[in-house]
């Protein structure tokens, strides 16, 4: 299993968390998604390598901002 953490700006409630979780769960290979608006991040567990850019694009498509870390 592979774990990916993405920082997300704009999640303010549990409804926001659910929107992010539902968007990411539709990506093939993703097993579990835990969004936390208090921490401002999403933890994604996948059974195979999933391109981080695909996950980030899904988050941005539903109106949230991904905070890129160098």
Buried (B, 14 or more C-beta within 10 A) or exposed (E): EEEBEBBBEBBEEEEBBEBBBEBBEEBEEBEBBBBBBEEBBBBBEBEEEBEBEEBBEBBBEEEBEBEEEE
